Amino acid sequence: MEKELKYLHEELDKPARPFLVIMGGAKVSDKIGVLKALMDKANSVLVCGAMANTFFLAQGIPVGKKPCRGR
């Protein structure tokens, strides 16, 4: 794990461009810190999966019966 963390740290200091972050899952609250940190470094951020529903709901876009936080 130490080797992986060292690699990630070095890659995130000067990421190859374009740098795309793809983030998914169900709980935005668990990932918001990572998203905030990567937004400054990434060229684009793609939010997908159940996590995207939370962002849609926040923008007033109906998500039907799909799982999301904030209801």
All heavy atoms as TSV, in Angstrom:
chain	resi	resn	atom	element	x	y	z
A	1	MET	N	N	0.816	-1.183	0.000
A	1	MET	CA	C	0.000	0.000	0.000
A	1	MET	C	C	0.870	1.261	0.000
A	1	MET	O	O	0.528	2.249	-0.635
A	1	MET	CB	C	-0.937	-0.025	1.201
A	1	MET	CG	C	-1.878	1.120	1.240
A	1	MET	SD	S	-3.167	0.776	2.431
A	1	MET	CE	C	-4.130	2.206	2.250
A	2	GLU	N	N	1.980	1.187	0.704
A	2	GLU	CA	C	2.886	2.337	0.741
A	2	GLU	C	C	3.376	2.690	-0.665
A	2	GLU	O	O	3.441	3.863	-1.034
A	2	GLU	CB	C	4.066	2.039	1.656
A	2	GLU	CG	C	5.038	3.188	1.790
A	2	GLU	CD	C	6.194	2.866	2.728
A	2	GLU	OE1	O	6.027	2.015	3.615
A	2	GLU	OE2	O	7.260	3.475	2.554
A	3	LYS	N	N	3.691	1.657	-1.448
A	3	LYS	CA	C	4.149	1.869	-2.823
A	3	LYS	C	C	3.047	2.522	-3.661
A	3	LYS	O	O	3.308	3.440	-4.438
A	3	LYS	CB	C	4.561	0.527	-3.432
A	3	LYS	CG	C	5.141	0.614	-4.809
A	3	LYS	CD	C	5.558	-0.765	-5.290
A	3	LYS	CE	C	6.071	-0.711	-6.703
A	3	LYS	NZ	N	6.457	-2.040	-7.193
A	4	GLU	N	N	1.800	2.070	-3.492
A	4	GLU	CA	C	0.674	2.648	-4.234
A	4	GLU	C	C	0.443	4.106	-3.863
A	4	GLU	O	O	0.214	4.950	-4.728
A	4	GLU	CB	C	-0.594	1.838	-3.979
A	4	GLU	CG	C	-0.546	0.463	-4.595
A	4	GLU	CD	C	-1.733	-0.401	-4.199
A	4	GLU	OE1	O	-2.619	0.082	-3.464
A	4	GLU	OE2	O	-1.770	-1.557	-4.621
A	5	LEU	N	N	0.504	4.407	-2.578
A	5	LEU	CA	C	0.311	5.788	-2.126
A	5	LEU	C	C	1.406	6.702	-2.662
A	5	LEU	O	O	1.134	7.827	-3.069
A	5	LEU	CB	C	0.252	5.850	-0.600
A	5	LEU	CG	C	-1.008	5.270	0.023
A	5	LEU	CD1	C	-0.880	5.231	1.543
A	5	LEU	CD2	C	-2.236	6.053	-0.388
A	6	LYS	N	N	2.643	6.204	-2.667
A	6	LYS	CA	C	3.752	6.997	-3.207
A	6	LYS	C	C	3.521	7.277	-4.692
A	6	LYS	O	O	3.682	8.401	-5.165
A	6	LYS	CB	C	5.080	6.268	-3.003
A	6	LYS	CG	C	6.277	7.061	-3.472
A	6	LYS	CD	C	7.579	6.320	-3.199
A	6	LYS	CE	C	8.725	7.227	-3.549
A	6	LYS	NZ	N	9.569	6.780	-4.598
A	7	TYR	N	N	3.105	6.257	-5.444
A	7	TYR	CA	C	2.838	6.415	-6.870
A	7	TYR	C	C	1.723	7.429	-7.096
A	7	TYR	O	O	1.844	8.328	-7.931
A	7	TYR	CB	C	2.469	5.065	-7.495
A	7	TYR	CG	C	2.000	5.184	-8.920
A	7	TYR	CD1	C	2.912	5.329	-9.959
A	7	TYR	CD2	C	0.643	5.169	-9.236
A	7	TYR	CE1	C	2.490	5.447	-11.272
A	7	TYR	CE2	C	0.209	5.288	-10.542
A	7	TYR	CZ	C	1.133	5.422	-11.549
A	7	TYR	OH	O	0.699	5.556	-12.840
A	8	LEU	N	N	0.630	7.295	-6.375
A	8	LEU	CA	C	-0.498	8.220	-6.537
A	8	LEU	C	C	-0.095	9.649	-6.207
A	8	LEU	O	O	-0.487	10.585	-6.902
A	8	LEU	CB	C	-1.670	7.794	-5.649
A	8	LEU	CG	C	-2.482	6.620	-6.156
A	8	LEU	CD1	C	-3.509	6.193	-5.114
A	8	LEU	CD2	C	-3.154	6.944	-7.475
A	9	HIS	N	N	0.669	9.816	-5.159
A	9	HIS	CA	C	1.089	11.158	-4.762
A	9	HIS	C	C	1.936	11.788	-5.873
A	9	HIS	O	O	1.729	12.942	-6.254
A	9	HIS	CB	C	1.863	11.095	-3.457
A	9	HIS	CG	C	2.320	12.416	-2.927
A	9	HIS	ND1	N	1.755	13.616	-3.288
A	9	HIS	CD2	C	3.280	12.755	-2.046
A	9	HIS	CE1	C	2.354	14.607	-2.665
A	9	HIS	NE2	N	3.294	14.112	-1.913
A	10	GLU	N	N	2.867	11.025	-6.412
A	10	GLU	CA	C	3.728	11.542	-7.479
A	10	GLU	C	C	2.913	11.856	-8.735
A	10	GLU	O	O	3.126	12.882	-9.383
A	10	GLU	CB	C	4.831	10.536	-7.796
A	10	GLU	CG	C	5.866	10.413	-6.690
A	10	GLU	CD	C	6.847	9.277	-6.908
A	10	GLU	OE1	O	6.732	8.561	-7.929
A	10	GLU	OE2	O	7.721	9.093	-6.053
A	11	GLU	N	N	1.988	10.994	-9.095
A	11	GLU	CA	C	1.164	11.205	-10.286
A	11	GLU	C	C	0.218	12.391	-10.117
A	11	GLU	O	O	-0.052	13.110	-11.080
A	11	GLU	CB	C	0.369	9.944	-10.623
A	11	GLU	CG	C	1.213	8.819	-11.157
A	11	GLU	CD	C	1.917	9.180	-12.455
A	11	GLU	OE1	O	1.248	9.695	-13.373
A	11	GLU	OE2	O	3.126	8.947	-12.555
A	12	LEU	N	N	-0.298	12.604	-8.941
A	12	LEU	CA	C	-1.235	13.709	-8.718
A	12	LEU	C	C	-0.537	15.057	-8.596
A	12	LEU	O	O	-1.159	16.093	-8.788
A	12	LEU	CB	C	-2.101	13.445	-7.484
A	12	LEU	CG	C	-3.149	12.347	-7.665
A	12	LEU	CD1	C	-3.861	12.067	-6.355
A	12	LEU	CD2	C	-4.136	12.695	-8.753
A	13	ASP	N	N	0.754	15.046	-8.276
A	13	ASP	CA	C	1.498	16.307	-8.233
A	13	ASP	C	C	1.595	16.930	-9.623
A	13	ASP	O	O	1.445	18.133	-9.785
A	13	ASP	CB	C	2.899	16.095	-7.666
A	13	ASP	CG	C	2.909	16.045	-6.153
A	13	ASP	OD1	O	1.902	16.445	-5.527
A	13	ASP	OD2	O	3.926	15.599	-5.594
A	14	LYS	N	N	1.867	16.108	-10.616
A	14	LYS	CA	C	1.982	16.569	-12.011
A	14	LYS	C	C	1.296	15.548	-12.913
A	14	LYS	O	O	1.963	14.758	-13.589
A	14	LYS	CB	C	3.454	16.730	-12.396
A	14	LYS	CG	C	4.154	17.831	-11.633
A	14	LYS	CD	C	5.599	17.947	-12.054
A	14	LYS	CE	C	6.288	19.010	-11.210
A	14	LYS	NZ	N	7.724	19.020	-11.408
A	15	PRO	N	N	-0.039	15.549	-12.936
A	15	PRO	CA	C	-0.745	14.532	-13.727
A	15	PRO	C	C	-0.561	14.747	-15.222
A	15	PRO	O	O	-0.386	15.870	-15.688
A	15	PRO	CB	C	-2.209	14.721	-13.329
A	15	PRO	CG	C	-2.303	16.128	-12.849
A	15	PRO	CD	C	-0.961	16.459	-12.262
A	16	ALA	N	N	-0.592	13.647	-15.961
A	16	ALA	CA	C	-0.573	13.720	-17.420
A	16	ALA	C	C	-1.849	14.423	-17.883
A	16	ALA	O	O	-2.884	14.327	-17.236
A	16	ALA	CB	C	-0.491	12.311	-18.005
A	17	ARG	N	N	-1.757	15.139	-18.971
A	17	ARG	CA	C	-2.906	15.892	-19.492
A	17	ARG	C	C	-3.391	15.299	-20.784
A	17	ARG	O	O	-2.576	14.844	-21.578
A	17	ARG	CB	C	-2.533	17.362	-19.691
A	17	ARG	CG	C	-2.115	18.066	-18.425
A	17	ARG	CD	C	-3.274	18.232	-17.526
A	17	ARG	NE	N	-2.843	18.867	-16.276
A	17	ARG	CZ	C	-3.648	19.084	-15.282
A	17	ARG	NH1	N	-4.914	18.753	-15.352
A	17	ARG	NH2	N	-3.216	19.640	-14.175
A	18	PRO	N	N	-4.660	15.283	-21.029
A	18	PRO	CA	C	-5.740	15.744	-20.153
A	18	PRO	C	C	-5.958	14.764	-18.997
A	18	PRO	O	O	-5.739	13.565	-19.136
A	18	PRO	CB	C	-6.964	15.774	-21.060
A	18	PRO	CG	C	-6.672	14.790	-22.141
A	18	PRO	CD	C	-5.175	14.782	-22.309
A	19	PHE	N	N	-6.367	15.299	-17.868
A	19	PHE	CA	C	-6.581	14.526	-16.648
A	19	PHE	C	C	-8.074	14.477	-16.363
A	19	PHE	O	O	-8.690	15.489	-16.061
A	19	PHE	CB	C	-5.815	15.161	-15.495
A	19	PHE	CG	C	-5.978	14.468	-14.158
A	19	PHE	CD1	C	-6.128	13.101	-14.066
A	19	PHE	CD2	C	-5.954	15.213	-12.996
A	19	PHE	CE1	C	-6.257	12.477	-12.829
A	19	PHE	CE2	C	-6.082	14.604	-11.755
A	19	PHE	CZ	C	-6.233	13.229	-11.678
A	20	LEU	N	N	-8.668	13.298	-16.506
A	20	LEU	CA	C	-10.094	13.086	-16.295
A	20	LEU	C	C	-10.299	12.290	-15.026
A	20	LEU	O	O	-9.699	11.231	-14.857
A	20	LEU	CB	C	-10.708	12.322	-17.480
A	20	LEU	CG	C	-12.131	11.801	-17.311
A	20	LEU	CD1	C	-13.122	12.955	-17.185
A	20	LEU	CD2	C	-12.498	10.887	-18.466
A	21	VAL	N	N	-11.152	12.785	-14.135
A	21	VAL	CA	C	-11.521	12.071	-12.922
A	21	VAL	C	C	-12.898	11.467	-13.155
A	21	VAL	O	O	-13.827	12.169	-13.555
A	21	VAL	CB	C	-11.564	13.026	-11.700
A	21	VAL	CG1	C	-12.107	12.312	-10.480
A	21	VAL	CG2	C	-10.192	13.589	-11.423
A	22	ILE	N	N	-13.034	10.162	-12.915
A	22	ILE	CA	C	-14.318	9.480	-12.997
A	22	ILE	C	C	-14.653	9.001	-11.593
A	22	ILE	O	O	-13.908	8.204	-11.015
A	22	ILE	CB	C	-14.270	8.291	-13.973
A	22	ILE	CG1	C	-13.857	8.769	-15.358
A	22	ILE	CG2	C	-15.618	7.578	-14.009
A	22	ILE	CD1	C	-13.599	7.656	-16.346
A	23	MET	N	N	-15.749	9.503	-11.048
A	23	MET	CA	C	-16.124	9.193	-9.666
A	23	MET	C	C	-17.538	8.657	-9.656
A	23	MET	O	O	-18.435	9.234	-10.268
A	23	MET	CB	C	-16.034	10.463	-8.814
A	23	MET	CG	C	-16.320	10.281	-7.351
A	23	MET	SD	S	-14.993	9.488	-6.427
A	23	MET	CE	C	-13.672	10.646	-6.596
A	24	GLY	N	N	-17.762	7.554	-8.974
A	24	GLY	CA	C	-19.088	6.965	-8.867
A	24	GLY	C	C	-19.293	6.372	-7.491
A	24	GLY	O	O	-18.445	6.478	-6.613
A	25	GLY	N	N	-20.423	5.759	-7.340
A	25	GLY	CA	C	-20.784	5.173	-6.063
A	25	GLY	C	C	-22.057	5.791	-5.554
A	25	GLY	O	O	-22.718	6.558	-6.252
A	26	ALA	N	N	-22.420	5.454	-4.335
A	26	ALA	CA	C	-23.705	5.892	-3.807
A	26	ALA	C	C	-23.597	7.068	-2.847
A	26	ALA	O	O	-24.488	7.892	-2.799
A	26	ALA	CB	C	-24.408	4.724	-3.117
A	27	LYS	N	N	-22.528	7.151	-2.085
A	27	LYS	CA	C	-22.471	8.155	-1.023
A	27	LYS	C	C	-21.533	9.303	-1.371
A	27	LYS	O	O	-20.323	9.171	-1.288
A	27	LYS	CB	C	-22.041	7.499	0.290
A	27	LYS	CG	C	-23.084	6.516	0.818
A	27	LYS	CD	C	-22.637	5.872	2.088
A	27	LYS	CE	C	-22.674	6.887	3.209
A	27	LYS	NZ	N	-22.235	6.329	4.482
A	28	VAL	N	N	-22.116	10.419	-1.745
A	28	VAL	CA	C	-21.334	11.608	-2.070
A	28	VAL	C	C	-20.540	12.065	-0.855
A	28	VAL	O	O	-19.387	12.468	-0.964
A	28	VAL	CB	C	-22.245	12.747	-2.576
A	28	VAL	CG1	C	-21.440	13.998	-2.841
A	28	VAL	CG2	C	-23.011	12.318	-3.803
A	29	SER	N	N	-21.156	11.982	0.314
A	29	SER	CA	C	-20.507	12.486	1.530
A	29	SER	C	C	-19.169	11.808	1.799
A	29	SER	O	O	-18.259	12.423	2.355
A	29	SER	CB	C	-21.432	12.322	2.742
A	29	SER	OG	O	-21.763	10.957	2.932
A	30	ASP	N	N	-19.028	10.547	1.389
A	30	ASP	CA	C	-17.765	9.831	1.591
A	30	ASP	C	C	-16.689	10.291	0.621
A	30	ASP	O	O	-15.509	10.071	0.841
A	30	ASP	CB	C	-17.962	8.324	1.404
A	30	ASP	CG	C	-18.762	7.684	2.525
A	30	ASP	OD1	O	-18.989	8.344	3.556
A	30	ASP	OD2	O	-19.163	6.516	2.356
A	31	LYS	N	N	-17.092	10.921	-0.487
A	31	LYS	CA	C	-16.142	11.251	-1.553
A	31	LYS	C	C	-15.977	12.743	-1.797
A	31	LYS	O	O	-15.178	13.145	-2.630
A	31	LYS	CB	C	-16.596	10.563	-2.846
A	31	LYS	CG	C	-16.656	9.057	-2.711
A	31	LYS	CD	C	-17.413	8.440	-3.857
A	31	LYS	CE	C	-17.620	6.966	-3.652
A	31	LYS	NZ	N	-18.775	6.660	-2.834
A	32	ILE	N	N	-16.701	13.565	-1.079
A	32	ILE	CA	C	-16.692	15.001	-1.359
A	32	ILE	C	C	-15.300	15.605	-1.155
A	32	ILE	O	O	-14.881	16.462	-1.931
A	32	ILE	CB	C	-17.774	15.744	-0.554
A	32	ILE	CG1	C	-18.079	17.082	-1.186
A	32	ILE	CG2	C	-17.393	15.908	0.905
A	32	ILE	CD1	C	-18.890	17.021	-2.423
A	33	GLY	N	N	-14.580	15.149	-0.161
A	33	GLY	CA	C	-13.222	15.662	0.064
A	33	GLY	C	C	-12.290	15.323	-1.084
A	33	GLY	O	O	-11.495	16.157	-1.528
A	34	VAL	N	N	-12.399	14.112	-1.600
A	34	VAL	CA	C	-11.579	13.685	-2.738
A	34	VAL	C	C	-11.951	14.507	-3.974
A	34	VAL	O	O	-11.080	14.975	-4.709
A	34	VAL	CB	C	-11.762	12.174	-3.001
A	34	VAL	CG1	C	-11.028	11.754	-4.254
A	34	VAL	CG2	C	-11.301	11.362	-1.811
A	35	LEU	N	N	-13.252	14.682	-4.192
A	35	LEU	CA	C	-13.696	15.479	-5.340
A	35	LEU	C	C	-13.171	16.908	-5.274
A	35	LEU	O	O	-12.678	17.438	-6.266
A	35	LEU	CB	C	-15.225	15.508	-5.412
A	35	LEU	CG	C	-15.884	14.329	-6.088
A	35	LEU	CD1	C	-17.395	14.391	-5.931
A	35	LEU	CD2	C	-15.519	14.282	-7.550
A	36	LYS	N	N	-13.275	17.521	-4.113
A	36	LYS	CA	C	-12.785	18.902	-3.958
A	36	LYS	C	C	-11.298	18.988	-4.261
A	36	LYS	O	O	-10.846	19.915	-4.934
A	36	LYS	CB	C	-13.063	19.414	-2.541
A	36	LYS	CG	C	-14.493	19.801	-2.307
A	36	LYS	CD	C	-14.661	20.345	-0.893
A	36	LYS	CE	C	-16.073	20.811	-0.636
A	36	LYS	NZ	N	-16.250	21.340	0.722
A	37	ALA	N	N	-10.541	18.029	-3.766
A	37	ALA	CA	C	-9.094	18.044	-3.976
A	37	ALA	C	C	-8.737	17.831	-5.442
A	37	ALA	O	O	-7.811	18.454	-5.960
A	37	ALA	CB	C	-8.432	16.970	-3.116
A	38	LEU	N	N	-9.478	16.982	-6.131
A	38	LEU	CA	C	-9.149	16.661	-7.512
A	38	LEU	C	C	-9.684	17.685	-8.501
A	38	LEU	O	O	-9.170	17.801	-9.612
A	38	LEU	CB	C	-9.655	15.269	-7.875
A	38	LEU	CG	C	-8.945	14.115	-7.178
A	38	LEU	CD1	C	-9.604	12.785	-7.527
A	38	LEU	CD2	C	-7.467	14.091	-7.515
A	39	MET	N	N	-10.702	18.445	-8.136
A	39	MET	CA	C	-11.280	19.428	-9.047
A	39	MET	C	C	-10.260	20.482	-9.467
A	39	MET	O	O	-10.305	20.975	-10.591
A	39	MET	CB	C	-12.506	20.087	-8.429
A	39	MET	CG	C	-13.722	19.188	-8.473
A	39	MET	SD	S	-15.167	19.895	-7.682
A	39	MET	CE	C	-15.503	21.265	-8.751
A	40	ASP	N	N	-9.358	20.837	-8.580
A	40	ASP	CA	C	-8.328	21.827	-8.899
A	40	ASP	C	C	-7.281	21.276	-9.863
A	40	ASP	O	O	-6.619	22.030	-10.561
A	40	ASP	CB	C	-7.630	22.306	-7.627
A	40	ASP	CG	C	-8.532	23.165	-6.758
A	40	ASP	OD1	O	-9.501	23.733	-7.295
A	40	ASP	OD2	O	-8.283	23.256	-5.546
A	41	LYS	N	N	-7.136	19.954	-9.891
A	41	LYS	CA	C	-6.099	19.337	-10.709
A	41	LYS	C	C	-6.631	18.788	-12.025
A	41	LYS	O	O	-5.897	18.680	-12.991
A	41	LYS	CB	C	-5.448	18.199	-9.925
A	41	LYS	CG	C	-4.746	18.658	-8.664
A	41	LYS	CD	C	-4.231	17.473	-7.880
A	41	LYS	CE	C	-3.590	17.909	-6.601
A	41	LYS	NZ	N	-2.181	18.134	-6.710
A	42	ALA	N	N	-7.909	18.419	-12.063
A	42	ALA	CA	C	-8.481	17.734	-13.219
A	42	ALA	C	C	-8.929	18.711	-14.292
A	42	ALA	O	O	-9.369	19.818	-14.002
A	42	ALA	CB	C	-9.665	16.888	-12.777
A	43	ASN	N	N	-8.839	18.267	-15.543
A	43	ASN	CA	C	-9.404	19.021	-16.653
A	43	ASN	C	C	-10.916	18.830	-16.699
A	43	ASN	O	O	-11.646	19.745	-17.073
A	43	ASN	CB	C	-8.800	18.560	-17.983
A	43	ASN	CG	C	-7.320	18.833	-18.040
A	43	ASN	OD1	O	-6.528	17.954	-17.746
A	43	ASN	ND2	N	-6.936	20.041	-18.394
A	44	SER	N	N	-11.358	17.630	-16.347
A	44	SER	CA	C	-12.783	17.300	-16.343
A	44	SER	C	C	-13.069	16.333	-15.212
A	44	SER	O	O	-12.217	15.523	-14.843
A	44	SER	CB	C	-13.206	16.644	-17.656
A	44	SER	OG	O	-12.979	17.497	-18.735
A	45	VAL	N	N	-14.298	16.406	-14.684
A	45	VAL	CA	C	-14.753	15.474	-13.660
A	45	VAL	C	C	-16.060	14.861	-14.143
A	45	VAL	O	O	-16.988	15.580	-14.501
A	45	VAL	CB	C	-14.969	16.178	-12.297
A	45	VAL	CG1	C	-15.512	15.199	-11.260
A	45	VAL	CG2	C	-13.678	16.811	-11.804
A	46	LEU	N	N	-16.123	13.542	-14.161
A	46	LEU	CA	C	-17.315	12.822	-14.568
A	46	LEU	C	C	-17.880	12.127	-13.338
A	46	LEU	O	O	-17.212	11.289	-12.736
A	46	LEU	CB	C	-16.971	11.788	-15.651
A	46	LEU	CG	C	-18.080	10.891	-16.128
A	46	LEU	CD1	C	-19.176	11.704	-16.802
A	46	LEU	CD2	C	-17.542	9.839	-17.070
A	47	VAL	N	N	-19.093	12.514	-12.954
A	47	VAL	CA	C	-19.771	11.894	-11.824
A	47	VAL	C	C	-20.800	10.929	-12.397
A	47	VAL	O	O	-21.631	11.317	-13.216
A	47	VAL	CB	C	-20.447	12.953	-10.930
A	47	VAL	CG1	C	-21.192	12.291	-9.787
A	47	VAL	CG2	C	-19.415	13.928	-10.387
A	48	CYS	N	N	-20.733	9.672	-11.975
A	48	CYS	CA	C	-21.620	8.669	-12.556
A	48	CYS	C	C	-22.224	7.794	-11.465
A	48	CYS	O	O	-21.927	7.951	-10.293
A	48	CYS	CB	C	-20.856	7.830	-13.578
A	48	CYS	SG	S	-19.368	7.069	-12.921
A	49	GLY	N	N	-23.072	6.881	-11.893
A	49	GLY	CA	C	-23.703	5.952	-10.964
A	49	GLY	C	C	-24.703	6.651	-10.064
A	49	GLY	O	O	-25.198	7.741	-10.371
A	50	ALA	N	N	-25.005	6.026	-8.952
A	50	ALA	CA	C	-25.989	6.560	-8.016
A	50	ALA	C	C	-25.574	7.926	-7.476
A	50	ALA	O	O	-26.425	8.748	-7.137
A	50	ALA	CB	C	-26.205	5.567	-6.872
A	51	MET	N	N	-24.289	8.180	-7.426
A	51	MET	CA	C	-23.793	9.464	-6.936
A	51	MET	C	C	-24.278	10.612	-7.815
A	51	MET	O	O	-24.546	11.713	-7.333
A	51	MET	CB	C	-22.265	9.421	-6.903
A	51	MET	CG	C	-21.607	10.551	-6.205
A	51	MET	SD	S	-19.893	10.077	-5.957
A	51	MET	CE	C	-19.086	11.547	-6.388
A	52	ALA	N	N	-24.417	10.376	-9.103
A	52	ALA	CA	C	-24.877	11.419	-10.016
A	52	ALA	C	C	-26.302	11.856	-9.693
A	52	ALA	O	O	-26.652	13.025	-9.895
A	52	ALA	CB	C	-24.791	10.922	-11.452
A	53	ASN	N	N	-27.114	10.938	-9.188
A	53	ASN	CA	C	-28.495	11.281	-8.860
A	53	ASN	C	C	-28.583	12.397	-7.825
A	53	ASN	O	O	-29.470	13.238	-7.892
A	53	ASN	CB	C	-29.256	10.053	-8.371
A	53	ASN	CG	C	-29.432	9.028	-9.452
A	53	ASN	OD1	O	-29.479	9.365	-10.634
A	53	ASN	ND2	N	-29.532	7.771	-9.077
A	54	THR	N	N	-27.667	12.412	-6.885
A	54	THR	CA	C	-27.651	13.473	-5.874
A	54	THR	C	C	-27.416	14.825	-6.523
A	54	THR	O	O	-28.067	15.813	-6.190
A	54	THR	CB	C	-26.557	13.179	-4.822
A	54	THR	OG1	O	-26.811	11.901	-4.247
A	54	THR	CG2	C	-26.551	14.234	-3.730
A	55	PHE	N	N	-26.526	14.874	-7.492
A	55	PHE	CA	C	-26.248	16.127	-8.193
A	55	PHE	C	C	-27.432	16.537	-9.070
A	55	PHE	O	O	-27.778	17.709	-9.149
A	55	PHE	CB	C	-24.968	16.002	-9.026
A	55	PHE	CG	C	-23.717	15.966	-8.192
A	55	PHE	CD1	C	-23.187	14.764	-7.762
A	55	PHE	CD2	C	-23.077	17.139	-7.830
A	55	PHE	CE1	C	-22.040	14.725	-6.988
A	55	PHE	CE2	C	-21.926	17.118	-7.054
A	55	PHE	CZ	C	-21.409	15.909	-6.632
A	56	PHE	N	N	-28.060	15.562	-9.722
A	56	PHE	CA	C	-29.255	15.869	-10.517
A	56	PHE	C	C	-30.354	16.444	-9.623
A	56	PHE	O	O	-30.985	17.442	-9.962
A	56	PHE	CB	C	-29.779	14.619	-11.224
A	56	PHE	CG	C	-28.926	14.133	-12.352
A	56	PHE	CD1	C	-28.785	12.778	-12.593
A	56	PHE	CD2	C	-28.252	15.019	-13.192
A	56	PHE	CE1	C	-28.016	12.304	-13.645
A	56	PHE	CE2	C	-27.471	14.559	-14.250
A	56	PHE	CZ	C	-27.356	13.206	-14.468
A	57	LEU	N	N	-30.592	15.817	-8.495
A	57	LEU	CA	C	-31.629	16.277	-7.565
A	57	LEU	C	C	-31.348	17.696	-7.086
A	57	LEU	O	O	-32.250	18.535	-7.017
A	57	LEU	CB	C	-31.720	15.321	-6.376
A	57	LEU	CG	C	-32.858	15.563	-5.394
A	57	LEU	CD1	C	-34.205	15.359	-6.076
A	57	LEU	CD2	C	-32.731	14.638	-4.201
A	58	ALA	N	N	-30.085	17.996	-6.806
A	58	ALA	CA	C	-29.700	19.333	-6.356
A	58	ALA	C	C	-29.975	20.388	-7.420
A	58	ALA	O	O	-30.219	21.552	-7.105
A	58	ALA	CB	C	-28.229	19.360	-5.957
A	59	GLN	N	N	-29.970	19.978	-8.695
A	59	GLN	CA	C	-30.238	20.902	-9.793
A	59	GLN	C	C	-31.709	20.914	-10.183
A	59	GLN	O	O	-32.094	21.565	-11.148
A	59	GLN	CB	C	-29.388	20.526	-11.013
A	59	GLN	CG	C	-27.918	20.715	-10.785
A	59	GLN	CD	C	-27.090	20.258	-11.987
A	59	GLN	OE1	O	-27.604	19.773	-12.978
A	59	GLN	NE2	N	-25.786	20.417	-11.878
A	60	GLY	N	N	-32.515	20.165	-9.440
A	60	GLY	CA	C	-33.937	20.126	-9.729
A	60	GLY	C	C	-34.321	19.180	-10.850
A	60	GLY	O	O	-35.431	19.238	-11.368
A	61	ILE	N	N	-33.421	18.310	-11.233
A	61	ILE	CA	C	-33.695	17.339	-12.297
A	61	ILE	C	C	-34.288	16.088	-11.649
A	61	ILE	O	O	-33.681	15.508	-10.753
A	61	ILE	CB	C	-32.407	16.984	-13.073
A	61	ILE	CG1	C	-31.816	18.243	-13.712
A	61	ILE	CG2	C	-32.674	15.900	-14.104
A	61	ILE	CD1	C	-30.434	18.054	-14.280
A	62	PRO	N	N	-35.475	15.667	-12.081
A	62	PRO	CA	C	-36.093	14.485	-11.467
A	62	PRO	C	C	-35.267	13.221	-11.703
A	62	PRO	O	O	-34.711	13.025	-12.781
A	62	PRO	CB	C	-37.447	14.365	-12.174
A	62	PRO	CG	C	-37.563	15.494	-13.118
A	62	PRO	CD	C	-36.280	16.249	-13.142
A	63	VAL	N	N	-35.177	12.391	-10.688
A	63	VAL	CA	C	-34.422	11.143	-10.793
A	63	VAL	C	C	-35.318	9.931	-10.569
A	63	VAL	O	O	-34.816	8.815	-10.492
A	63	VAL	CB	C	-33.223	11.119	-9.812
A	63	VAL	CG1	C	-32.209	12.166	-10.178
A	63	VAL	CG2	C	-33.678	11.264	-8.385
A	64	GLY	N	N	-36.624	10.146	-10.458
A	64	GLY	CA	C	-37.540	9.029	-10.260
A	64	GLY	C	C	-37.303	8.343	-8.938
A	64	GLY	O	O	-37.077	8.988	-7.922
A	65	LYS	N	N	-37.328	7.031	-8.959
A	65	LYS	CA	C	-37.172	6.250	-7.729
A	65	LYS	C	C	-35.740	5.784	-7.527
A	65	LYS	O	O	-35.470	4.916	-6.696
A	65	LYS	CB	C	-38.109	5.053	-7.762
A	65	LYS	CG	C	-39.564	5.436	-7.758
A	65	LYS	CD	C	-40.444	4.221	-7.759
A	65	LYS	CE	C	-41.899	4.659	-7.736
A	65	LYS	NZ	N	-42.808	3.521	-7.672
A	66	LYS	N	N	-34.816	6.344	-8.278
A	66	LYS	CA	C	-33.421	5.950	-8.168
A	66	LYS	C	C	-32.878	6.396	-6.801
A	66	LYS	O	O	-33.284	7.404	-6.256
A	66	LYS	CB	C	-32.575	6.596	-9.264
A	66	LYS	CG	C	-33.070	6.317	-10.653
A	66	LYS	CD	C	-32.804	4.888	-11.032
A	66	LYS	CE	C	-33.135	4.711	-12.500
A	66	LYS	NZ	N	-33.815	3.520	-12.803
A	67	PRO	N	N	-31.917	5.627	-6.259
A	67	PRO	CA	C	-31.353	6.017	-4.962
A	67	PRO	C	C	-30.562	7.318	-5.033
A	67	PRO	O	O	-29.855	7.564	-5.998
A	67	PRO	CB	C	-30.408	4.853	-4.604
A	67	PRO	CG	C	-30.272	4.040	-5.835
A	67	PRO	CD	C	-31.352	4.431	-6.796
A	68	CYS	N	N	-30.743	8.162	-4.036
A	68	CYS	CA	C	-29.940	9.374	-3.914
A	68	CYS	C	C	-30.065	9.927	-2.516
A	68	CYS	O	O	-30.973	9.577	-1.770
A	68	CYS	CB	C	-30.344	10.426	-4.951
A	68	CYS	SG	S	-31.998	11.024	-4.742
A	69	ARG	N	N	-29.158	10.776	-2.145
A	69	ARG	CA	C	-29.165	11.422	-0.832
A	69	ARG	C	C	-29.870	12.766	-0.976
A	69	ARG	O	O	-29.904	13.359	-2.040
A	69	ARG	CB	C	-27.732	11.662	-0.335
A	69	ARG	CG	C	-26.916	10.412	-0.259
A	69	ARG	CD	C	-27.304	9.591	0.925
A	69	ARG	NE	N	-26.514	8.371	0.938
A	69	ARG	CZ	C	-26.948	7.249	1.471
A	69	ARG	NH1	N	-28.123	7.181	2.035
A	69	ARG	NH2	N	-26.203	6.190	1.468
A	70	GLY	N	N	-30.401	13.266	0.119
A	70	GLY	CA	C	-30.971	14.605	0.116
A	70	GLY	C	C	-32.483	14.641	-0.052
A	70	GLY	O	O	-33.066	15.695	-0.172
A	71	ARG	N	N	-33.117	13.493	-0.078
A	71	ARG	CA	C	-34.573	13.478	-0.209
A	71	ARG	C	C	-35.231	13.592	1.126
A	71	ARG	O	O	-34.822	13.140	2.110
A	71	ARG	CB	C	-35.037	12.188	-0.867
A	71	ARG	CG	C	-34.747	12.170	-2.315
A	71	ARG	CD	C	-35.446	11.022	-2.941
A	71	ARG	NE	N	-35.141	11.074	-4.352
A	71	ARG	CZ	C	-35.734	10.335	-5.231
A	71	ARG	NH1	N	-36.653	9.503	-4.890
A	71	ARG	NH2	N	-35.403	10.418	-6.487
